[in-house]
Amino acid sequence: MSVALIILAAGKGTRMNSDLPKVLHSIAGAPMLHHALNAASVLEPAHTIVVAGHGSEQVRASAHAFDQDVDVVLQEEQLGTGHAVNQARDVLAGFDGDVVVLFGDTPFLQPDTLIRMIEARRKHDVVVLGFDIAEVQPRYGRLVMDGDQLVKIVEYKDATEEERAIRFTNSGLMACDSKTLFSLLSEVTNDNASGEYYLTAVPELATARGLSVTAIKCDETETLGVDSRTDLAGADAIFQSRARAELLDNGVTMMAPDTVYVSFDTVVGRDALIEPNVVFGPGVTVESGATIRAFSHLEGCHVSRGAIVGPYARLRPGAELAEDVRIGNFVEVKNATLAPGAKVNHLSYIGDASVGEASNIGAGTITCNYDGVMKHRTEIGARAFIGSNTMLVAPVSVGNDAMTGSGSVITSDVDDGALAIARAPQVEKPGMARKLIDMLKAKKARQSRGS
């Protein structure tokens, strides 16, 4: 049976106090919407529909950045969750399969839970996802069960004292056959204090028809919703804690794990060493046996086995470090490849460049890659030695086994094995230093008397 996803992402998130739609706020470098889409991808959906409202064009762009085939439909008025799901009716017209309804602001739903929902759907007409709360909370609707049959979902304010004591609560997520779901939604009314159409009415309507309705359990953290900046910070902390624990379990050494920040897609191989206060932005892979020293920032880069980065290094998108490369303190690398054994040990910028095997880049070297309009590349061959404070004005190439003199400004290609020196001749004026100091002191004295 094929599966369609409906992800509800229309809420403004007033408590976020933000112009950005709530589902686009990031956890570990990715919008919450992407976390939901990623978890649900385990179902290999035939259709994915995102229901957008506030900031719909931004939501559309983000959804298509994840998957261009996602359908985005608009809920112009936010009239409840049932009304939101109904906006997908036309897209799924004629679809013969299951529908799973998710929320775009619940980033911790696990793929295994979604699989269990689909497995339960094979035995029941409607499946609701619930969780047990540790203590009574008025925030959640209660799942009233009779054996494995879900009788109804009752909101706390409408519940009896006996129902309020129930710990099994509603997450809002649901799975149902497409035709049955939209048929039941046609019967949902807005006869309530809020004047909204609630998805929670579906189970009771299904039971009235004699359909089989059940609820399965997941961990409470899987259904954690994000409604405020405080919630967002808490969610990010949960993600970081889990991700660090997973890295440690997989054989990564972290001397101060609580100080290391990872992104949703960070990959670190076993026996890698991560020192304190390292930040991994999106798109980073660190191979086994590599070392990332303290206070380094990596994003969109690949670090190979045996490489050492930092401390205080910055790897920007497109940085590709081969085995045993050395990137030292206060070095920035962007859109550049460094071959095995290359060294850039301190105080340099290597951008839009390639550095050959075993080459050494001296302190203060800069690849001058931008002319104000276009970016240009610098090509450095194998075993080259770039003297300290060399400016390489791209486009330019330095050959194999070539050298540049310290303080040179290299504007032309350097042949294999050649030494290039490009700096102004030194001029010495005897006694001029003392004369200059005396002149400056006299000027300062005159200014002091005048004030």
C-alpha positions as CSV (number, residue, x, y, z in Angstrom):
1,M,0.0,0.0,0.0
2,S,1.4,3.4,-1.0
3,V,1.6,6.2,1.6
4,A,1.0,10.0,1.4
5,L,2.2,12.5,3.9
6,I,0.4,15.6,5.0
7,I,2.6,17.9,7.0
8,L,0.8,20.8,8.8
9,A,2.9,23.9,8.6
10,A,0.5,26.8,8.5
11,G,0.9,28.2,12.0
12,K,2.4,31.6,12.5
13,G,3.9,30.8,15.9
14,T,3.0,34.0,17.6
15,R,5.0,33.1,20.7
16,M,8.1,32.9,18.6
17,N,8.0,36.7,18.2
18,S,9.4,36.4,14.7
19,D,8.7,37.3,11.1
20,L,9.9,33.8,10.1
21,P,7.3,31.1,9.9
22,K,7.5,28.8,12.9
23,V,8.4,25.6,11.0
24,L,11.4,27.4,9.4
25,H,13.2,28.0,12.7
26,S,16.3,25.8,12.8
27,I,17.4,23.0,15.1
28,A,21.0,21.9,14.6
29,G,21.3,23.8,11.3
30,A,18.1,22.6,9.6
31,P,14.5,24.0,9.7
32,M,12.1,22.0,11.8
33,L,10.2,21.3,8.6
34,H,13.2,19.5,7.2
35,H,13.5,17.4,10.4
36,A,9.9,16.2,9.9
37,L,10.4,15.6,6.2
38,N,13.5,13.6,6.8
39,A,12.0,11.4,9.5
40,A,9.0,10.7,7.2
41,S,11.2,9.8,4.2
42,V,11.5,6.3,5.7
43,L,7.9,5.6,4.5
44,E,9.0,6.4,0.9
45,P,5.8,8.4,0.3
46,A,4.2,8.6,-3.1
47,H,3.0,12.1,-2.2
48,T,4.2,14.6,0.3
49,I,1.9,17.6,0.9
50,V,2.9,20.5,3.1
51,V,0.0,22.7,4.2
52,A,1.3,26.3,4.5
53,G,-0.3,29.5,5.7
54,H,1.8,32.3,7.3
55,G,4.8,33.0,5.1
56,S,3.7,30.4,2.6
57,E,6.2,31.4,-0.1
58,Q,9.1,30.9,2.4
59,V,7.7,27.6,3.5
60,R,7.3,26.6,-0.2
61,A,10.9,27.5,-0.9
62,S,12.2,25.6,2.1
63,A,10.1,22.5,1.3
64,H,11.3,22.5,-2.3
65,A,14.9,22.9,-1.1
66,F,14.4,19.6,0.6
67,D,12.5,17.9,-2.2
68,Q,11.4,19.6,-5.4
69,D,8.5,17.1,-5.7
70,V,6.8,18.2,-2.5
71,D,3.3,19.7,-3.1
72,V,2.6,22.9,-1.1
73,V,-1.0,23.9,-0.6
74,L,-2.3,27.0,1.1
75,Q,-4.6,27.2,4.1
76,E,-5.6,30.9,3.7
77,E,-7.5,30.9,7.0
78,Q,-6.3,28.9,10.0
79,L,-9.6,27.2,11.0
80,G,-8.2,24.2,12.8
81,T,-6.3,21.0,12.1
82,G,-9.1,19.3,10.4
83,H,-9.5,22.2,8.0
84,A,-5.8,22.2,7.4
85,V,-5.8,18.5,6.4
86,N,-8.8,19.1,4.1
87,Q,-6.6,21.5,2.0
88,A,-4.9,18.4,0.7
89,R,-8.1,16.9,-0.6
90,D,-7.7,18.0,-4.2
91,V,-4.0,16.9,-4.4
92,L,-5.0,13.4,-3.2
93,A,-8.1,13.0,-5.3
94,G,-8.0,9.5,-6.6
95,F,-5.1,8.5,-4.4
96,D,-5.7,4.9,-3.2
97,G,-3.4,4.5,-0.1
98,D,-2.8,5.5,3.4
99,V,-2.4,9.1,4.7
100,V,-0.1,10.0,7.6
101,V,-0.7,13.4,9.2
102,L,2.3,15.0,10.8
103,F,3.2,18.4,12.3
104,G,6.0,20.5,10.9
105,D,7.0,21.7,14.4
106,T,7.6,18.3,16.0
107,P,11.3,17.6,15.0
108,F,12.0,14.5,17.0
109,L,9.5,12.0,15.6
110,Q,11.5,8.8,14.9
111,P,11.2,6.8,11.7
112,D,10.6,3.6,13.6
113,T,7.5,5.2,15.1
114,L,6.1,6.0,11.7
115,I,6.7,2.5,10.6
116,R,4.8,1.2,13.6
117,M,1.9,3.5,12.7
118,I,1.7,2.0,9.2
119,E,1.9,-1.5,10.6
120,A,-1.0,-0.8,12.9
121,R,-2.9,0.7,10.0
122,R,-2.9,-2.7,8.4
123,K,-5.1,-4.0,11.3
124,H,-7.1,-0.8,12.0
125,D,-9.0,1.8,10.0
126,V,-7.6,4.8,12.0
127,V,-4.4,4.9,14.0
128,V,-3.6,7.7,16.4
129,L,-0.2,8.3,18.0
130,G,-0.1,8.9,21.7
131,F,2.3,9.1,24.6
132,D,2.2,8.7,28.4
133,I,2.7,11.9,30.4
134,A,4.6,11.8,33.7
135,E,2.2,14.1,35.5
136,V,-1.3,15.5,34.8
137,Q,-1.2,18.4,32.4
138,P,-4.2,20.3,31.0
139,R,-2.4,21.0,27.7
140,Y,-3.1,17.6,26.1
141,G,-6.2,15.7,25.0
142,R,-6.8,12.3,26.6
143,L,-7.0,9.1,24.7
144,V,-9.9,7.1,26.1
145,M,-9.3,3.4,25.3
146,D,-11.4,0.3,25.6
147,G,-8.7,-2.5,25.2
148,D,-6.9,-1.6,22.0
149,Q,-9.9,0.3,20.7
150,L,-9.7,4.1,20.9
151,V,-13.2,5.3,21.9
152,K,-12.6,9.0,21.7
153,I,-10.2,11.9,22.2
154,V,-11.4,14.3,24.9
155,E,-9.9,17.7,25.6
156,Y,-8.9,18.3,29.2
157,K,-11.4,21.1,29.7
158,D,-14.2,18.9,28.5
159,A,-13.0,15.8,30.4
160,T,-14.5,14.2,33.5
161,E,-12.3,13.8,36.6
162,E,-11.8,10.2,35.7
163,E,-10.8,11.1,32.1
164,R,-8.4,13.8,33.3
165,A,-6.5,11.2,35.3
166,I,-5.7,9.3,32.1
167,R,-2.0,9.6,31.3
168,F,-2.3,8.4,27.7
169,T,-2.5,11.6,25.7
170,N,-2.9,12.7,22.1
171,S,0.0,13.8,20.0
172,G,-2.2,14.9,17.1
173,L,-0.6,12.5,14.6
174,M,-2.8,10.2,12.7
175,A,-2.8,7.5,10.0
176,C,-5.9,6.5,7.9
177,D,-6.9,5.4,4.5
178,S,-7.1,8.4,2.2
179,K,-10.8,7.9,1.1
180,T,-11.9,7.2,4.7
181,L,-10.0,10.2,6.1
182,F,-11.6,12.7,3.7
183,S,-15.0,11.1,4.1
184,L,-14.8,11.5,7.9
185,L,-13.5,15.1,7.6
186,S,-16.6,15.9,5.6
187,E,-18.6,15.2,8.8
188,V,-16.4,17.3,11.1
189,T,-18.2,20.5,12.2
190,N,-16.9,23.7,13.9
191,D,-19.5,23.6,16.6
192,N,-17.1,24.5,19.4
193,A,-16.0,27.5,21.3
194,S,-13.1,28.2,18.9
195,G,-15.3,27.8,15.8
196,E,-12.6,25.5,14.3
197,Y,-12.6,22.1,12.5
198,Y,-10.5,19.7,14.6
199,L,-8.8,16.5,13.3
200,T,-9.3,15.1,16.8
201,A,-13.0,14.6,15.9
202,V,-12.1,11.9,13.3
203,P,-11.6,8.9,15.7
204,E,-15.0,9.4,17.4
205,L,-16.7,9.8,14.0
206,A,-15.0,6.6,12.8
207,T,-16.1,4.7,15.9
208,A,-19.7,5.8,15.2
209,R,-19.4,4.2,11.8
210,G,-18.2,1.0,13.4
211,L,-14.7,1.4,12.1
212,S,-11.7,0.1,14.0
213,V,-9.7,2.9,15.7
214,T,-6.6,2.4,17.8
215,A,-3.7,4.3,19.3
216,I,-0.1,3.3,19.6
217,K,2.5,4.8,22.0
218,C,5.8,6.6,21.5
219,D,8.2,8.4,23.8
220,E,6.9,11.8,24.9
221,T,10.0,13.6,23.5
222,E,9.1,12.4,20.0
223,T,6.0,14.6,20.0
224,L,7.7,17.6,21.5
225,G,6.3,20.7,19.9
226,V,8.1,24.0,19.5
227,D,6.0,27.1,20.2
228,S,8.5,29.6,21.6
229,R,12.2,30.5,21.6
230,T,12.5,28.8,24.9
231,D,11.0,25.6,23.4
232,L,13.4,26.0,20.4
233,A,16.4,26.3,22.7
234,G,15.3,23.2,24.6
235,A,14.7,21.2,21.5
236,D,18.2,22.1,20.2
237,A,19.7,21.0,23.5
238,I,17.9,17.7,23.3
239,F,19.2,17.2,19.7
240,Q,22.8,18.1,20.8
241,S,22.7,15.7,23.8
242,R,21.5,12.8,21.6
243,A,23.9,13.5,18.8
244,R,26.9,13.8,21.1
245,A,26.0,10.5,22.8
246,E,25.7,8.8,19.5
247,L,29.2,10.1,18.4
248,L,30.7,8.8,21.6
249,D,29.0,5.5,21.2
250,N,30.4,5.2,17.7
251,G,34.0,5.6,18.9
252,V,34.6,9.4,18.6
253,T,36.7,11.0,21.3
254,M,35.4,14.3,22.7
255,M,37.3,15.7,25.6
256,A,34.5,18.1,26.5
257,P,31.4,16.9,24.6
258,D,29.0,19.5,26.1
259,T,31.0,22.2,24.4
260,V,30.8,20.6,20.9
261,Y,28.0,21.7,18.6
262,V,26.9,19.4,15.8
263,S,24.5,19.8,12.9
264,F,21.7,17.5,11.8
265,D,23.9,15.9,9.2
266,T,27.3,15.9,10.9
267,V,29.3,12.7,10.2
268,V,32.4,11.9,12.3
269,G,34.3,8.6,11.9
270,R,35.5,6.5,14.8
271,D,38.8,7.3,16.4
272,A,38.5,10.9,15.4
273,L,39.4,13.4,18.1
274,I,37.2,16.5,18.7
275,E,38.7,19.0,21.1
276,P,36.5,21.5,23.1
277,N,34.4,24.3,21.7
278,V,34.2,23.0,18.1
279,V,31.2,24.0,15.9
280,F,30.1,21.8,13.1
281,G,27.8,23.6,10.6
282,P,25.7,21.7,8.0
283,G,27.4,19.4,5.5
284,V,30.5,18.3,7.4
285,T,32.2,14.9,7.2
286,V,35.2,14.1,9.3
287,E,36.9,10.7,8.6
288,S,38.3,8.3,11.1
289,G,41.5,9.3,12.8
290,A,41.2,13.0,12.0
291,T,41.7,15.6,14.7
292,I,39.7,18.8,15.1
293,R,41.4,21.1,17.6
294,A,39.7,23.5,19.9
295,F,37.7,26.6,18.8
296,S,37.4,25.6,15.2
297,H,34.4,26.1,13.0
298,L,33.6,23.8,10.1
299,E,30.8,24.0,7.5
300,G,30.2,22.2,4.2
301,C,33.6,20.5,4.2
302,H,35.3,17.1,4.1
303,V,38.3,16.2,6.4
304,S,40.1,13.0,5.5
305,R,41.8,10.4,7.7
306,G,44.8,11.7,9.6
307,A,44.2,15.4,8.9
308,I,44.6,17.9,11.7
309,V,42.5,21.1,11.8
310,G,43.0,24.0,14.2
311,P,43.0,25.3,16.8
312,Y,41.0,28.4,15.8
313,A,40.6,27.3,12.2
314,R,37.7,27.9,9.9
315,L,36.7,25.5,7.1
316,R,34.1,27.0,4.8
317,P,31.9,25.3,2.2
318,G,33.9,23.5,-0.5
319,A,37.0,22.8,1.7
320,E,38.3,19.4,0.8
321,L,41.2,18.1,2.9
322,A,43.0,14.9,1.9
323,E,44.8,12.6,4.2
324,D,47.4,14.0,6.6
325,V,46.7,17.7,5.7
326,R,47.6,20.2,8.4
327,I,45.4,23.3,8.9
328,G,46.7,25.4,11.8
329,N,45.6,28.3,13.9
330,F,43.8,31.2,12.4
331,V,43.7,29.6,8.9
332,E,40.6,29.9,6.7
333,V,39.9,27.6,3.8
334,K,37.0,28.0,1.3
335,N,36.2,26.1,-1.9
336,A,39.7,24.7,-2.0
337,T,41.2,21.2,-2.2
338,L,44.4,20.3,-0.4
339,A,46.2,17.2,-1.5
340,P,47.8,14.6,0.9
341,G,50.4,16.1,3.3
342,A,49.8,19.7,2.4
343,K,50.3,22.2,5.2
344,V,48.8,25.6,6.0
345,N,50.0,26.0,9.5
346,H,49.0,29.5,10.5
347,L,47.5,32.9,9.7
348,S,46.5,32.3,6.1
349,Y,43.5,32.4,3.7
350,I,43.2,29.8,1.0
351,G,40.1,30.3,-1.1
352,D,39.2,29.1,-4.6
353,A,42.4,27.1,-4.8
354,S,44.1,23.8,-5.1
355,V,47.2,22.9,-3.2
356,G,49.3,20.0,-4.3
357,E,50.7,17.1,-2.3
358,A,53.2,17.9,0.4
359,S,53.2,21.6,-0.3
360,N,53.9,24.1,2.5
361,I,52.0,27.4,2.7
362,G,53.8,30.0,4.8
363,A,52.3,32.2,7.5
364,G,50.3,35.2,6.2
365,T,49.7,33.8,2.7
366,I,46.6,34.9,0.9
367,T,45.0,33.7,-2.3
368,C,43.6,37.0,-3.7
369,N,40.6,35.3,-5.4
370,Y,38.1,38.1,-5.8
371,D,38.4,41.1,-8.1
372,G,35.2,42.7,-7.0
373,V,33.0,41.0,-9.6
374,M,34.4,37.5,-10.3
375,K,36.1,34.8,-8.3
376,H,39.4,33.3,-9.7
377,R,41.4,30.2,-8.9
378,T,44.9,29.7,-7.6
379,E,46.7,26.5,-8.6
380,I,49.6,25.4,-6.4
381,G,51.5,22.3,-7.5
382,A,53.1,19.4,-5.5
383,R,55.9,20.1,-3.0
384,A,55.7,23.8,-3.5
385,F,57.0,26.2,-0.8
386,I,55.1,29.4,-0.5
387,G,57.0,31.9,1.5
388,S,55.5,33.8,4.4
389,N,53.3,36.8,3.6
390,T,52.9,35.9,-0.1
391,M,50.0,37.4,-2.0
392,L,48.9,35.1,-4.8
393,V,46.8,37.3,-7.2
394,A,44.4,34.9,-9.0
395,P,44.2,33.6,-11.6
396,V,47.7,32.3,-11.1
397,S,49.5,29.0,-10.8
398,V,52.6,27.9,-9.0
399,G,54.3,24.8,-10.4
400,N,55.6,21.6,-8.8
401,D,58.7,22.1,-6.6
402,A,58.5,25.9,-7.0
403,M,59.1,28.5,-4.4
404,T,58.0,32.1,-3.7
405,G,60.1,34.6,-1.7
406,S,58.6,35.9,1.6
407,G,56.6,39.1,1.1
408,S,56.1,38.5,-2.6
409,V,53.0,39.6,-4.6
410,I,52.7,36.9,-7.3
411,T,50.8,38.1,-10.4
412,S,52.2,35.7,-13.0
413,D,52.5,32.0,-13.2
414,V,55.6,30.3,-11.7
415,D,57.2,27.4,-13.6
416,D,58.1,24.1,-12.1
417,G,61.1,24.3,-9.9
418,A,61.4,28.1,-10.2
419,L,61.9,30.7,-7.4
420,A,59.7,33.7,-7.7
421,I,60.5,36.9,-5.9
422,A,58.2,39.9,-6.4
423,R,58.7,42.7,-3.9
424,A,60.0,46.2,-4.0
425,P,63.7,46.7,-3.4
426,Q,64.7,47.8,0.1
427,V,65.9,51.4,0.4
428,E,68.0,52.6,3.4
429,K,68.4,56.3,4.4
430,P,71.1,56.7,7.0
431,G,70.2,58.7,10.1
432,M,66.7,59.3,8.9
433,A,65.0,57.4,11.7
434,R,66.4,59.7,14.4
435,K,65.6,62.8,12.4
436,L,62.0,61.6,11.9
437,I,61.5,60.9,15.6
438,D,62.9,64.3,16.6
439,M,60.6,66.0,14.1
440,L,57.5,64.2,15.5
441,K,58.4,64.9,19.1
442,A,58.8,68.6,18.3
443,K,55.4,68.7,16.6
444,K,53.8,67.0,19.5
445,A,55.4,69.5,21.9
446,R,54.1,72.4,19.9
447,Q,50.6,71.0,19.9
448,S,50.7,70.5,23.7
449,R,51.7,74.1,24.2
450,G,48.9,75.3,21.9
451,S,46.3,73.4,23.9
